[in-house]
Amino acid sequence: MAAREYEKKTEEFILPILERLGFELWDVEYVKEGKEHYLRAYIDKEGGITINDCVAVSREMNEILDREDYIPEEYIFEVSSPGLDRPLKKDRDFSRSIGKRVEIHTYRALDGQKDFSGELVSYDADRITIKEEETQQVFERKDIAQIRLEVVL
Protein backbone atom coordinates (compact mmCIF):
# COMPACT_ATOMS: atom_id res chain seq x y z
CA MET A 1 0.00 0.00 0.00
CA ALA A 2 1.14 3.53 -0.72
CA ALA A 3 0.98 6.44 1.72
CA ARG A 4 -2.34 7.71 0.24
CA GLU A 5 -3.90 4.30 0.78
CA TYR A 6 -2.74 4.26 4.43
CA GLU A 7 -4.24 7.71 4.90
CA LYS A 8 -7.54 6.69 3.30
CA LYS A 9 -7.82 3.53 5.40
CA THR A 10 -6.99 5.52 8.55
CA GLU A 11 -9.75 8.01 7.69
CA GLU A 12 -12.24 5.15 7.36
CA PHE A 13 -11.38 3.89 10.84
CA ILE A 14 -11.09 7.23 12.62
CA LEU A 15 -14.22 8.95 11.25
CA PRO A 16 -16.74 6.90 13.30
CA ILE A 17 -14.74 7.63 16.47
CA LEU A 18 -14.68 11.36 15.73
CA GLU A 19 -18.37 11.49 14.82
CA ARG A 20 -19.31 9.79 18.08
CA LEU A 21 -17.18 12.26 20.07
CA GLY A 22 -18.41 15.30 18.13
CA PHE A 23 -15.03 16.05 16.53
CA GLU A 24 -14.07 16.76 12.93
CA LEU A 25 -11.25 15.25 10.92
CA TRP A 26 -9.08 17.98 9.47
CA ASP A 27 -6.48 15.78 7.77
CA VAL A 28 -4.55 12.50 7.89
CA GLU A 29 -0.98 12.24 6.66
CA TYR A 30 1.55 9.45 6.42
CA VAL A 31 5.06 10.88 6.07
CA LYS A 32 8.68 9.94 6.53
CA GLU A 33 10.80 12.38 8.50
CA GLY A 34 14.41 11.34 8.84
CA LYS A 35 14.42 7.66 9.66
CA GLU A 36 10.93 7.65 11.21
CA HIS A 37 7.50 7.17 9.60
CA TYR A 38 4.58 9.11 11.09
CA LEU A 39 0.86 8.55 10.75
CA ARG A 40 -0.80 11.77 11.89
CA ALA A 41 -4.45 12.59 12.37
CA TYR A 42 -5.40 16.24 12.78
CA ILE A 43 -8.72 16.72 14.54
CA ASP A 44 -10.81 19.74 15.48
CA LYS A 45 -14.03 20.79 17.18
CA GLU A 46 -15.87 24.00 17.90
CA GLY A 47 -13.88 25.79 20.57
CA GLY A 48 -10.70 23.83 19.82
CA ILE A 49 -9.20 20.45 20.64
CA THR A 50 -7.64 19.68 24.02
CA ILE A 51 -4.85 17.27 24.87
CA ASN A 52 -7.45 15.03 26.54
CA ASP A 53 -9.42 14.93 23.27
CA CYS A 54 -6.28 13.83 21.42
CA VAL A 55 -5.52 11.16 24.01
CA ALA A 56 -9.07 9.76 23.84
CA VAL A 57 -8.96 9.45 20.05
CA SER A 58 -5.41 8.07 20.12
CA ARG A 59 -6.34 5.31 22.58
CA GLU A 60 -9.26 4.12 20.47
CA MET A 61 -7.32 4.33 17.21
CA ASN A 62 -4.29 2.51 18.61
CA GLU A 63 -6.50 -0.51 19.31
CA ILE A 64 -7.76 -0.46 15.72
CA LEU A 65 -4.28 0.06 14.25
CA ASP A 66 -2.93 -2.87 16.27
CA ARG A 67 -5.82 -5.11 15.23
CA GLU A 68 -5.92 -4.16 11.52
CA ASP A 69 -2.12 -3.93 11.06
CA TYR A 70 -2.33 -2.50 7.51
CA ILE A 71 0.97 -0.57 7.62
CA PRO A 72 3.90 -3.00 7.36
CA GLU A 73 6.75 -0.71 8.49
CA GLU A 74 7.14 0.69 11.98
CA TYR A 75 5.57 4.11 12.47
CA ILE A 76 4.55 6.56 15.15
CA PHE A 77 0.86 7.45 15.40
CA GLU A 78 0.03 10.99 16.52
CA VAL A 79 -3.26 12.82 17.04
CA SER A 80 -3.21 16.60 17.30
CA SER A 81 -4.95 19.84 16.52
CA PRO A 82 -4.24 21.29 13.07
CA GLY A 83 -3.13 24.49 14.82
CA LEU A 84 -4.24 28.07 14.44
CA ASP A 85 -2.33 28.55 11.19
CA ARG A 86 -3.67 25.35 9.63
CA PRO A 87 -3.16 24.90 5.89
CA LEU A 88 -6.24 24.54 3.71
CA LYS A 89 -5.99 21.42 1.57
CA LYS A 90 -9.37 19.87 0.91
CA ASP A 91 -12.64 21.32 -0.32
CA ARG A 92 -14.18 20.95 3.14
CA ASP A 93 -11.30 23.06 4.56
CA PHE A 94 -12.13 25.80 2.08
CA SER A 95 -15.90 25.63 2.60
CA ARG A 96 -15.64 26.02 6.37
CA SER A 97 -13.14 28.86 5.93
CA ILE A 98 -15.30 31.09 3.71
CA GLY A 99 -15.41 34.53 5.33
CA LYS A 100 -12.22 33.93 7.32
CA ARG A 101 -8.87 35.59 6.72
CA VAL A 102 -6.29 33.52 4.88
CA GLU A 103 -2.66 33.89 3.85
CA ILE A 104 -1.58 32.78 0.39
CA HIS A 105 2.01 32.07 -0.62
CA THR A 106 2.57 31.63 -4.36
CA TYR A 107 5.29 29.68 -6.15
CA ARG A 108 6.32 32.69 -8.19
CA ALA A 109 5.91 36.43 -7.78
CA LEU A 110 2.62 37.90 -8.97
CA ASP A 111 2.72 41.68 -9.43
CA GLY A 112 6.07 41.66 -7.64
CA GLN A 113 5.01 39.72 -4.53
CA LYS A 114 4.55 36.14 -3.35
CA ASP A 115 2.59 36.66 -0.13
CA PHE A 116 -1.03 37.81 0.00
CA SER A 117 -3.76 37.92 2.62
CA GLY A 118 -7.45 38.62 2.71
CA GLU A 119 -10.89 37.19 3.39
CA LEU A 120 -11.63 33.95 1.56
CA VAL A 121 -14.57 34.76 -0.71
CA SER A 122 -14.85 31.70 -2.95
CA TYR A 123 -13.07 28.68 -4.39
CA ASP A 124 -13.50 26.06 -7.05
CA ALA A 125 -11.34 23.34 -8.56
CA ASP A 126 -9.15 25.88 -10.37
CA ARG A 127 -9.31 29.20 -8.49
CA ILE A 128 -9.26 30.83 -5.08
CA THR A 129 -10.71 34.32 -4.56
CA ILE A 130 -9.85 36.58 -1.64
CA LYS A 131 -10.96 40.10 -0.79
CA GLU A 132 -8.81 42.78 0.85
CA GLU A 133 -10.89 45.84 1.68
CA GLU A 134 -12.94 46.33 -1.51
CA THR A 135 -10.53 44.66 -3.94
CA GLN A 136 -10.94 41.01 -4.94
CA GLN A 137 -7.99 38.98 -6.16
CA VAL A 138 -8.27 35.66 -7.98
CA PHE A 139 -5.47 33.07 -7.83
CA GLU A 140 -5.05 29.99 -9.95
CA ARG A 141 -4.70 26.99 -7.62
CA LYS A 142 -1.68 25.77 -9.61
CA ASP A 143 0.12 29.01 -8.65
CA ILE A 144 -0.47 28.58 -4.89
CA ALA A 145 2.30 26.94 -2.88
CA GLN A 146 0.32 27.19 0.38
CA ILE A 147 -2.87 28.70 1.68
CA ARG A 148 -3.64 28.75 5.38
CA LEU A 149 -5.76 30.50 7.96
CA GLU A 150 -4.27 33.80 9.06
CA VAL A 151 -3.35 34.00 12.73
CA VAL A 152 -4.68 37.22 14.18
CA LEU A 153 -3.23 38.02 17.60
GROMACS elastic network, one bead per residue, 0.5 to 0.9 nm:
[ bonds ]
;  ai    aj funct       b0    kb
    1     4     6  0.80563   500
    1     5     6  0.58531   500
    1     6     6  0.67288   500
    1    70     6  0.82542   500
    1    71     6  0.77010   500
    1    72     6  0.88555   500
    2     5     6  0.53129   500
    2     6     6  0.64896   500
    2     7     6  0.88330   500
    3     6     6  0.50990   500
    3     7     6  0.62451   500
    3     8     6  0.86677   500
    3    29     6  0.78634   500
    3    30     6  0.56161   500
    3    31     6  0.74301   500
    4     7     6  0.50339   500
    4     8     6  0.61198   500
    4     9     6  0.86091   500
    4    29     6  0.79740   500
    4    30     6  0.75111   500
    5     8     6  0.50307   500
    5     9     6  0.61022   500
    5    10     6  0.84495   500
    6     9     6  0.52214   500
    6    10     6  0.60541   500
    6    11     6  0.85924   500
    6    29     6  0.84702   500
    6    30     6  0.70240   500
    6    39     6  0.84391   500
    6    70     6  0.74385   500
    6    71     6  0.68720   500
    7    10     6  0.50719   500
    7    11     6  0.61823   500
    7    12     6  0.87514   500
    7    27     6  0.88509   500
    7    28     6  0.56528   500
    7    29     6  0.58512   500
    7    30     6  0.62372   500
    7    39     6  0.78074   500
    7    40     6  0.87858   500
    7    41     6  0.89264   500
    8    11     6  0.50906   500
    8    12     6  0.64018   500
    8    13     6  0.89215   500
    8    28     6  0.79817   500
    9    12     6  0.51020   500
    9    13     6  0.65178   500
    9    14     6  0.87561   500
    9    70     6  0.84248   500
   10    13     6  0.52135   500
   10    14     6  0.60287   500
   10    15     6  0.84454   500
   10    28     6  0.74220   500
   10    39     6  0.86974   500
   10    41     6  0.84292   500
   10    61     6  0.87440   500
   10    65     6  0.83516   500
   11    14     6  0.51754   500
   11    15     6  0.57955   500
   11    25     6  0.80697   500
   11    27     6  0.84276   500
   11    28     6  0.68709   500
   11    41     6  0.84272   500
   12    15     6  0.57889   500
   12    16     6  0.76565   500
   13    16     6  0.66210   500
   13    17     6  0.75458   500
   13    61     6  0.75645   500
   13    64     6  0.74717   500
   13    65     6  0.87583   500
   14    17     6  0.53130   500
   14    18     6  0.62899   500
   14    19     6  0.87107   500
   14    25     6  0.81991   500
   14    41     6  0.85414   500
   14    57     6  0.80390   500
   14    60     6  0.86341   500
   14    61     6  0.66068   500
   14    64     6  0.89393   500
   15    18     6  0.51089   500
   15    19     6  0.60294   500
   15    20     6  0.85589   500
   15    23     6  0.88812   500
   15    24     6  0.79848   500
   15    25     6  0.69707   500
   16    19     6  0.51037   500
   16    20     6  0.61482   500
   16    21     6  0.86426   500
   17    20     6  0.53079   500
   17    21     6  0.63510   500
   17    22     6  0.86640   500
   17    23     6  0.84257   500
   17    57     6  0.70427   500
   17    60     6  0.76392   500
   17    61     6  0.81545   500
   18    21     6  0.50811   500
   18    22     6  0.59317   500
   18    24     6  0.61140   500
   18    25     6  0.70753   500
   18    43     6  0.81075   500
   18    57     6  0.74192   500
   19    22     6  0.50452   500
   19    23     6  0.59001   500
   19    24     6  0.70501   500
   19    25     6  0.89385   500
   20    23     6  0.77421   500
   21    24     6  0.89899   500
   21    53     6  0.88059   500
   21    57     6  0.86862   500
   22    45     6  0.70863   500
   23    43     6  0.66508   500
   23    44     6  0.57056   500
   23    46     6  0.81083   500
   23    49     6  0.83884   500
   23    53     6  0.88438   500
   24    42     6  0.86916   500
   24    43     6  0.55915   500
   24    44     6  0.51076   500
   24    45     6  0.58563   500
   24    46     6  0.89667   500
   25    28     6  0.78530   500
   25    41     6  0.74508   500
   25    42     6  0.62245   500
   25    44     6  0.64149   500
   25    45     6  0.88057   500
   26    41     6  0.76759   500
   26    42     6  0.52494   500
   26    43     6  0.52366   500
   26    44     6  0.64969   500
   26    81     6  0.83782   500
   26    82     6  0.68833   500
   26    90     6  0.87669   500
   26    92     6  0.86479   500
   26    93     6  0.74093   500
   27    40     6  0.80789   500
   27    41     6  0.59522   500
   27    42     6  0.51470   500
   27    43     6  0.71900   500
   27    82     6  0.79680   500
   27    89     6  0.83939   500
   27    90     6  0.84934   500
   28    39     6  0.72842   500
   28    40     6  0.55314   500
   28    42     6  0.62193   500
   28    43     6  0.89150   500
   29    38     6  0.77696   500
   29    39     6  0.58111   500
   29    40     6  0.52582   500
   29    41     6  0.66919   500
   29    42     6  0.85478   500
   30    37     6  0.71251   500
   30    38     6  0.55725   500
   30    40     6  0.63853   500
   31    36     6  0.84429   500
   31    37     6  0.56732   500
   31    38     6  0.53442   500
   31    39     6  0.67065   500
   31    40     6  0.83099   500
   32    35     6  0.69231   500
   32    36     6  0.56758   500
   32    38     6  0.61930   500
   32    75     6  0.88848   500
   33    36     6  0.54536   500
   33    37     6  0.62637   500
   33    38     6  0.74953   500
   34    37     6  0.81008   500
   36    74     6  0.79538   500
   36    75     6  0.65379   500
   36    76     6  0.75761   500
   37    73     6  0.80001   500
   37    74     6  0.69102   500
   37    76     6  0.63158   500
   37    77     6  0.88226   500
   38    74     6  0.88392   500
   38    75     6  0.52788   500
   38    77     6  0.59302   500
   38    78     6  0.73298   500
   39    75     6  0.67007   500
   39    76     6  0.60826   500
   39    78     6  0.63190   500
   39    79     6  0.86430   500
   40    76     6  0.81526   500
   40    77     6  0.58072   500
   40    79     6  0.57968   500
   40    80     6  0.76368   500
   41    77     6  0.79837   500
   41    78     6  0.63078   500
   41    80     6  0.64695   500
   41    81     6  0.83675   500
   41    82     6  0.87273   500
   42    78     6  0.84235   500
   42    79     6  0.58658   500
   42    80     6  0.50283   500
   42    81     6  0.52060   500
   42    82     6  0.51864   500
   42    83     6  0.87960   500
   43    49     6  0.71690   500
   43    53     6  0.89396   500
   43    54     6  0.78553   500
   43    79     6  0.71674   500
   43    80     6  0.61625   500
   43    81     6  0.52750   500
   43    82     6  0.65631   500
   44    47     6  0.84839   500
   44    48     6  0.59687   500
   44    49     6  0.54538   500
   44    80     6  0.84170   500
   44    81     6  0.59465   500
   44    82     6  0.71661   500
   45    48     6  0.52355   500
   45    49     6  0.59588   500
   46    49     6  0.80327   500
   48    81     6  0.77371   500
   49    52     6  0.82046   500
   49    53     6  0.61240   500
   49    54     6  0.72834   500
   49    80     6  0.78712   500
   49    81     6  0.59527   500
   50    53     6  0.51350   500
   50    54     6  0.65491   500
   50    55     6  0.87770   500
   50    80     6  0.86234   500
   50    81     6  0.79714   500
   51    54     6  0.50788   500
   51    55     6  0.62032   500
   51    56     6  0.86794   500
   51    80     6  0.77794   500
   51    81     6  0.87385   500
   52    55     6  0.50018   500
   52    56     6  0.61384   500
   52    57     6  0.86886   500
   53    56     6  0.52113   500
   53    57     6  0.63697   500
   53    58     6  0.85409   500
   53    80     6  0.87750   500
   54    57     6  0.53130   500
   54    58     6  0.59642   500
   54    59     6  0.85960   500
   54    78     6  0.84774   500
   54    79     6  0.54203   500
   54    80     6  0.58381   500
   54    81     6  0.78689   500
   55    59     6  0.60826   500
   55    60     6  0.87292   500
   55    79     6  0.75209   500
   55    80     6  0.89434   500
   56    59     6  0.53713   500
   56    60     6  0.65726   500
   56    61     6  0.87437   500
   57    60     6  0.53561   500
   57    61     6  0.60786   500
   57    62     6  0.84898   500
   57    79     6  0.72752   500
   58    61     6  0.51081   500
   58    62     6  0.58750   500
   58    63     6  0.86895   500
   58    77     6  0.78737   500
   58    78     6  0.71467   500
   58    79     6  0.60556   500
   59    62     6  0.52729   500
   59    63     6  0.66776   500
   60    63     6  0.55111   500
   60    64     6  0.67644   500
   60    65     6  0.89358   500
   61    64     6  0.50425   500
   61    65     6  0.60187   500
   61    66     6  0.84917   500
   61    77     6  0.89331   500
   62    66     6  0.60239   500
   62    67     6  0.84768   500
   62    77     6  0.78209   500
   63    66     6  0.52534   500
   63    67     6  0.61892   500
   63    68     6  0.86214   500
   64    67     6  0.50613   500
   64    68     6  0.58901   500
   64    69     6  0.80960   500
   65    68     6  0.52838   500
   65    69     6  0.55449   500
   65    70     6  0.74687   500
   65    71     6  0.84853   500
   66    69     6  0.53758   500
   66    70     6  0.87838   500
   67    70     6  0.88604   500
   68    71     6  0.86904   500
   69    72     6  0.71309   500
   71    74     6  0.76631   500
   71    75     6  0.81624   500
   72    75     6  0.89074   500
   80    83     6  0.82722   500
   81    84     6  0.85165   500
   81    86     6  0.89176   500
   82    85     6  0.77389   500
   82    86     6  0.53596   500
   82    87     6  0.81085   500
   83    86     6  0.52935   500
   83    87     6  0.89373   500
   84   149     6  0.70858   500
   84   150     6  0.78602   500
   84   151     6  0.62434   500
   85   102     6  0.89515   500
   85   148     6  0.59558   500
   85   149     6  0.50976   500
   85   150     6  0.59896   500
   85   151     6  0.57613   500
   86   147     6  0.86573   500
   86   148     6  0.54369   500
   86   149     6  0.58062   500
   86   150     6  0.84915   500
   87    93     6  0.84568   500
   87   146     6  0.69150   500
   87   147     6  0.56801   500
   87   149     6  0.65134   500
   88    91     6  0.82203   500
   88    92     6  0.87285   500
   88    93     6  0.53426   500
   88    94     6  0.62467   500
   88    97     6  0.84441   500
   88   146     6  0.78255   500
   88   147     6  0.57275   500
   88   148     6  0.52210   500
   88   149     6  0.73408   500
   89    92     6  0.83481   500
   89    93     6  0.63121   500
   89    94     6  0.75674   500
   89   146     6  0.86417   500
   89   147     6  0.79273   500
   89   148     6  0.85888   500
   90    93     6  0.52166   500
   90    94     6  0.66506   500
   90    95     6  0.88683   500
   91    94     6  0.51054   500
   91    95     6  0.61354   500
   91    96     6  0.87069   500
   91   123     6  0.84203   500
   91   124     6  0.82795   500
   91   125     6  0.85851   500
   92    95     6  0.50173   500
   92    96     6  0.61906   500
   92    97     6  0.84572   500
   93    96     6  0.55557   500
   93    97     6  0.62414   500
   94    97     6  0.50248   500
   94    98     6  0.63738   500
   94   120     6  0.81782   500
   94   122     6  0.82098   500
   94   123     6  0.71359   500
   95    98     6  0.56039   500
   95   122     6  0.82941   500
   95   123     6  0.81338   500
   96    99     6  0.85695   500
   96   100     6  0.86662   500
   97   100     6  0.53332   500
   97   101     6  0.80078   500
   97   102     6  0.83493   500
   97   119     6  0.89922   500
   97   120     6  0.68722   500
   97   121     6  0.89941   500
   97   149     6  0.78306   500
   98   101     6  0.84045   500
   98   119     6  0.75363   500
   98   120     6  0.51249   500
   98   121     6  0.57906   500
   98   122     6  0.67044   500
   98   123     6  0.87348   500
   99   119     6  0.55983   500
   99   120     6  0.53673   500
   99   121     6  0.61003   500
   99   122     6  0.87673   500
  100   118     6  0.81257   500
  100   119     6  0.52823   500
  100   120     6  0.57900   500
  100   121     6  0.84092   500
  100   149     6  0.73450   500
  100   150     6  0.81466   500
  101   117     6  0.69538   500
  101   118     6  0.52180   500
  101   120     6  0.60705   500
  101   130     6  0.84706   500
  101   148     6  0.87177   500
  101   149     6  0.60957   500
  101   150     6  0.54721   500
  101   151     6  0.83178   500
  101   152     6  0.87137   500
  102   116     6  0.83661   500
  102   117     6  0.55612   500
  102   118     6  0.56641   500
  102   119     6  0.60693   500
  102   120     6  0.63015   500
  102   130     6  0.80376   500
  102   147     6  0.67171   500
  102   148     6  0.54776   500
  102   151     6  0.83937   500
  103   115     6  0.71441   500
  103   116     6  0.57321   500
  103   118     6  0.68235   500
  103   119     6  0.88713   500
  103   146     6  0.81162   500
  103   147     6  0.56295   500
  103   148     6  0.54597   500
  103   149     6  0.61621   500
  103   150     6  0.54573   500
  103   151     6  0.89079   500
  104   114     6  0.79244   500
  104   115     6  0.57162   500
  104   116     6  0.50752   500
  104   117     6  0.60177   500
  104   118     6  0.86016   500
  104   144     6  0.68315   500
  104   145     6  0.77346   500
  104   146     6  0.59034   500
  104   148     6  0.67462   500
  104   149     6  0.89452   500
  105   108     6  0.87270   500
  105   114     6  0.55170   500
  105   116     6  0.65230   500
  105   117     6  0.88353   500
  105   143     6  0.87974   500
  105   144     6  0.60482   500
  105   145     6  0.56171   500
  105   146     6  0.52614   500
  105   147     6  0.63664   500
  105   148     6  0.88949   500
  106   109     6  0.67802   500
  106   110     6  0.77833   500
  106   113     6  0.84572   500
  106   114     6  0.50326   500
  106   115     6  0.65795   500
  106   116     6  0.83759   500
  106   139     6  0.88710   500
  106   142     6  0.89385   500
  106   143     6  0.55868   500
  106   146     6  0.68700   500
  106   147     6  0.86430   500
  107   114     6  0.70800   500
  107   142     6  0.87076   500
  107   143     6  0.57740   500
  107   144     6  0.59990   500
  107   145     6  0.52116   500
  107   146     6  0.85706   500
  108   112     6  0.89864   500
  108   113     6  0.80299   500
  108   114     6  0.61969   500
  108   143     6  0.72238   500
  108   144     6  0.85987   500
  108   145     6  0.88026   500
  109   112     6  0.52332   500
  109   115     6  0.83502   500
  110   113     6  0.53588   500
  110   114     6  0.61965   500
  110   115     6  0.89285   500
  111   114     6  0.84266   500
  113   116     6  0.77859   500
  117   120     6  0.88790   500
  117   130     6  0.75540   500
  117   131     6  0.82599   500
  117   132     6  0.72248   500
  117   150     6  0.76651   500
  118   121     6  0.87879   500
  118   130     6  0.53661   500
  118   131     6  0.51707   500
  118   133     6  0.80655   500
  118   136     6  0.87427   500
  118   137     6  0.88924   500
  118   150     6  0.85866   500
  119   129     6  0.84522   500
  119   130     6  0.51665   500
  119   131     6  0.50912   500
  119   132     6  0.64776   500
  119   133     6  0.88201   500
  120   123     6  0.80742   500
  120   128     6  0.77096   500
  120   129     6  0.62045   500
  120   131     6  0.66202   500
  121   128     6  0.79187   500
  121   129     6  0.54710   500
  121   130     6  0.51433   500
  121   131     6  0.64483   500
  121   136     6  0.83804   500
  122   127     6  0.82229   500
  122   128     6  0.60397   500
  122   129     6  0.51540   500
  122   130     6  0.71077   500
  123   126     6  0.76860   500
  123   127     6  0.55924   500
  123   129     6  0.61102   500
  123   130     6  0.89588   500
  124   127     6  0.54356   500
  124   128     6  0.66820   500
  124   141     6  0.88745   500
  125   128     6  0.85162   500
  125   141     6  0.76396   500
  126   139     6  0.84694   500
  126   140     6  0.58122   500
  126   141     6  0.53484   500
  126   142     6  0.75012   500
  127   138     6  0.65625   500
  127   139     6  0.54919   500
  127   141     6  0.51932   500
  127   142     6  0.84356   500
  128   137     6  0.83182   500
  128   138     6  0.57232   500
  128   139     6  0.51924   500
  128   140     6  0.64898   500
  128   141     6  0.64874   500
  129   136     6  0.67098   500
  129   137     6  0.56280   500
  129   139     6  0.62986   500
  129   140     6  0.89312   500
  130   135     6  0.84215   500
  130   136     6  0.56339   500
  130   137     6  0.54453   500
  130   138     6  0.66000   500
  130   139     6  0.83535   500
  131   134     6  0.65733   500
  131   135     6  0.55518   500
  131   137     6  0.62395   500
  131   138     6  0.88709   500
  132   135     6  0.54213   500
  132   136     6  0.64163   500
  132   137     6  0.80121   500
  133   136     6  0.81980   500
  139   142     6  0.84160   500
  139   143     6  0.69663   500
  139   144     6  0.73336   500
  140   143     6  0.54270   500
  140   144     6  0.69654   500
  141   144     6  0.52744   500
  141   145     6  0.84513   500
  142   145     6  0.79096   500
  144   147     6  0.69969   500
